[in-house]
């Protein structure tokens, strides 16, 4: 597989989603960090993922988090269902990189592998910052970017 980090010039390839059937009309989704250097180069210490249903965009699972280098496995998925994965990498408990896979159908007795490019999470804009509570008698004025 080509190095998508350099091809896109942004973020890091941090996850591969492997979707496969396991008999009886059920499937599994495995999410793992595949770029071994991503954790050390970007000081990432954790990794998380959440599975969504493509039809109604509703979450199928709560977010699951593991240490860097481990694999997240979602089981007992109906074959034929289309799903997508929201994945993220954390540093000291804060989400630093996020990305989503495209929709993929869970197929019985087949493996589908989908790369997920995780991009750096943008810092909040000035308008989104929450100021510290004002001391008695002080006034705080918040000026947001782009508000004339």
TORKOL-4160 file (C-alpha; in steps of 0.2 Angstrom, whole numbers, padded with zeros to 4 digits, m for minus):
148
<pt num="1" X="0000" Y="0000" Z="0000"/>
<pt num="2" X="0007" Y="0017" Z="m0004"/>
<pt num="3" X="0012" Y="0029" Z="0010"/>
<pt num="4" X="m0004" Y="0040" Z="0010"/>
<pt num="5" X="0004" Y="0052" Z="0022"/>
<pt num="6" X="0015" Y="0059" Z="0008"/>
<pt num="7" X="0002" Y="0057" Z="m0006"/>
<pt num="8" X="m0010" Y="0068" Z="0003"/>
<pt num="9" X="0003" Y="0079" Z="0012"/>
<pt num="10" X="m0008" Y="0080" Z="0027"/>
<pt num="11" X="m0012" Y="0071" Z="0043"/>
<pt num="12" X="m0006" Y="0053" Z="0046"/>
<pt num="13" X="m0012" Y="0036" Z="0041"/>
<pt num="14" X="m0016" Y="0029" Z="0058"/>
<pt num="15" X="m0029" Y="0016" Z="0055"/>
<pt num="16" X="m0035" Y="0002" Z="0044"/>
<pt num="17" X="m0053" Y="m0004" Z="0045"/>
<pt num="18" X="m0054" Y="m0023" Z="0041"/>
<pt num="19" X="m0072" Y="m0028" Z="0039"/>
<pt num="20" X="m0076" Y="m0047" Z="0037"/>
<pt num="21" X="m0089" Y="m0060" Z="0039"/>
<pt num="22" X="m0088" Y="m0074" Z="0052"/>
<pt num="23" X="m0102" Y="m0086" Z="0047"/>
<pt num="24" X="m0120" Y="m0086" Z="0052"/>
<pt num="25" X="m0124" Y="m0070" Z="0043"/>
<pt num="26" X="m0113" Y="m0060" Z="0056"/>
<pt num="27" X="m0097" Y="m0050" Z="0053"/>
<pt num="28" X="m0084" Y="m0041" Z="0063"/>
<pt num="29" X="m0075" Y="m0024" Z="0061"/>
<pt num="30" X="m0057" Y="m0023" Z="0067"/>
<pt num="31" X="m0049" Y="m0006" Z="0068"/>
<pt num="32" X="m0030" Y="m0004" Z="0071"/>
<pt num="33" X="m0015" Y="0008" Z="0070"/>
<pt num="34" X="m0005" Y="0001" Z="0055"/>
<pt num="35" X="0009" Y="0014" Z="0054"/>
<pt num="36" X="0020" Y="0009" Z="0068"/>
<pt num="37" X="0029" Y="0025" Z="0069"/>
<pt num="38" X="0014" Y="0036" Z="0070"/>
<pt num="39" X="0013" Y="0034" Z="0089"/>
<pt num="40" X="0030" Y="0040" Z="0092"/>
<pt num="41" X="0032" Y="0053" Z="0079"/>
<pt num="42" X="0016" Y="0061" Z="0084"/>
<pt num="43" X="0017" Y="0058" Z="0103"/>
<pt num="44" X="0000" Y="0048" Z="0102"/>
<pt num="45" X="m0003" Y="0037" Z="0116"/>
<pt num="46" X="m0021" Y="0031" Z="0113"/>
<pt num="47" X="m0033" Y="0026" Z="0099"/>
<pt num="48" X="m0052" Y="0026" Z="0098"/>
<pt num="49" X="m0066" Y="0021" Z="0086"/>
<pt num="50" X="m0084" Y="0021" Z="0085"/>
<pt num="51" X="m0095" Y="0012" Z="0072"/>
<pt num="52" X="m0110" Y="0020" Z="0063"/>
<pt num="53" X="m0124" Y="0014" Z="0052"/>
<pt num="54" X="m0123" Y="0021" Z="0034"/>
<pt num="55" X="m0142" Y="0020" Z="0032"/>
<pt num="56" X="m0147" Y="0032" Z="0046"/>
<pt num="57" X="m0130" Y="0039" Z="0052"/>
<pt num="58" X="m0134" Y="0033" Z="0069"/>
<pt num="59" X="m0120" Y="0025" Z="0080"/>
<pt num="60" X="m0120" Y="0007" Z="0081"/>
<pt num="61" X="m0108" Y="0006" Z="0096"/>
<pt num="62" X="m0101" Y="0018" Z="0109"/>
<pt num="63" X="m0084" Y="0025" Z="0107"/>
<pt num="64" X="m0070" Y="0012" Z="0112"/>
<pt num="65" X="m0053" Y="0017" Z="0117"/>
<pt num="66" X="m0037" Y="0007" Z="0118"/>
<pt num="67" X="m0018" Y="0010" Z="0120"/>
<pt num="68" X="m0008" Y="0013" Z="0105"/>
<pt num="69" X="m0003" Y="m0003" Z="0096"/>
<pt num="70" X="m0019" Y="m0013" Z="0101"/>
<pt num="71" X="m0034" Y="m0017" Z="0090"/>
<pt num="72" X="m0052" Y="m0013" Z="0093"/>
<pt num="73" X="m0064" Y="m0026" Z="0087"/>
<pt num="74" X="m0083" Y="m0024" Z="0085"/>
<pt num="75" X="m0092" Y="m0040" Z="0083"/>
<pt num="76" X="m0110" Y="m0047" Z="0079"/>
<pt num="77" X="m0113" Y="m0036" Z="0065"/>
<pt num="78" X="m0127" Y="m0041" Z="0052"/>
<pt num="79" X="m0119" Y="m0046" Z="0035"/>
<pt num="80" X="m0126" Y="m0035" Z="0022"/>
<pt num="81" X="m0126" Y="m0019" Z="0033"/>
<pt num="82" X="m0116" Y="m0004" Z="0027"/>
<pt num="83" X="m0106" Y="0004" Z="0040"/>
<pt num="84" X="m0092" Y="0017" Z="0042"/>
<pt num="85" X="m0080" Y="0021" Z="0056"/>
<pt num="86" X="m0075" Y="0037" Z="0065"/>
<pt num="87" X="m0057" Y="0034" Z="0072"/>
<pt num="88" X="m0046" Y="0045" Z="0082"/>
<pt num="89" X="m0029" Y="0046" Z="0091"/>
<pt num="90" X="m0027" Y="0054" Z="0108"/>
<pt num="91" X="m0013" Y="0061" Z="0117"/>
<pt num="92" X="m0015" Y="0063" Z="0136"/>
<pt num="93" X="m0034" Y="0059" Z="0134"/>
<pt num="94" X="m0037" Y="0073" Z="0121"/>
<pt num="95" X="m0041" Y="0070" Z="0103"/>
<pt num="96" X="m0027" Y="0075" Z="0092"/>
<pt num="97" X="m0031" Y="0067" Z="0076"/>
<pt num="98" X="m0048" Y="0061" Z="0068"/>
<pt num="99" X="m0054" Y="0054" Z="0052"/>
<pt num="100" X="m0068" Y="0043" Z="0045"/>
<pt num="101" X="m0069" Y="0029" Z="0033"/>
<pt num="102" X="m0081" Y="0028" Z="0018"/>
<pt num="103" X="m0096" Y="0017" Z="0019"/>
<pt num="104" X="m0092" Y="m0001" Z="0018"/>
<pt num="105" X="m0103" Y="m0016" Z="0017"/>
<pt num="106" X="m0101" Y="m0030" Z="0029"/>
<pt num="107" X="m0099" Y="m0046" Z="0018"/>
<pt num="108" X="m0100" Y="m0064" Z="0025"/>
<pt num="109" X="m0084" Y="m0073" Z="0022"/>
<pt num="110" X="m0075" Y="m0059" Z="0014"/>
<pt num="111" X="m0062" Y="m0046" Z="0021"/>
<pt num="112" X="m0063" Y="m0028" Z="0015"/>
<pt num="113" X="m0049" Y="m0017" Z="0021"/>
<pt num="114" X="m0051" Y="0002" Z="0021"/>
<pt num="115" X="m0038" Y="0015" Z="0026"/>
<pt num="116" X="m0043" Y="0029" Z="0037"/>
<pt num="117" X="m0032" Y="0045" Z="0036"/>
<pt num="118" X="m0032" Y="0054" Z="0053"/>
<pt num="119" X="m0030" Y="0073" Z="0051"/>
<pt num="120" X="m0024" Y="0085" Z="0065"/>
<pt num="121" X="m0039" Y="0092" Z="0075"/>
<pt num="122" X="m0040" Y="0111" Z="0072"/>
<pt num="123" X="m0037" Y="0122" Z="0087"/>
<pt num="124" X="m0053" Y="0131" Z="0092"/>
<pt num="125" X="m0056" Y="0148" Z="0084"/>
<pt num="126" X="m0056" Y="0164" Z="0095"/>
<pt num="127" X="m0075" Y="0164" Z="0094"/>
<pt num="128" X="m0076" Y="0146" Z="0102"/>
<pt num="129" X="m0065" Y="0149" Z="0117"/>
<pt num="130" X="m0073" Y="0150" Z="0133"/>
<pt num="131" X="m0065" Y="0163" Z="0145"/>
<pt num="132" X="m0061" Y="0160" Z="0163"/>
<pt num="133" X="m0075" Y="0167" Z="0174"/>
<pt num="134" X="m0072" Y="0186" Z="0177"/>
<pt num="135" X="m0067" Y="0192" Z="0194"/>
<pt num="136" X="m0080" Y="0203" Z="0203"/>
<pt num="137" X="m0081" Y="0220" Z="0195"/>
<pt num="138" X="m0072" Y="0215" Z="0179"/>
<pt num="139" X="m0079" Y="0215" Z="0161"/>
<pt num="140" X="m0074" Y="0202" Z="0148"/>
<pt num="141" X="m0076" Y="0206" Z="0130"/>
<pt num="142" X="m0075" Y="0192" Z="0117"/>
<pt num="143" X="m0071" Y="0197" Z="0100"/>
<pt num="144" X="m0073" Y="0183" Z="0087"/>
<pt num="145" X="m0064" Y="0181" Z="0071"/>
<pt num="146" X="m0074" Y="0186" Z="0056"/>
<pt num="147" X="m0088" Y="0195" Z="0065"/>
<pt num="148" X="m0087" Y="0213" Z="0058"/>
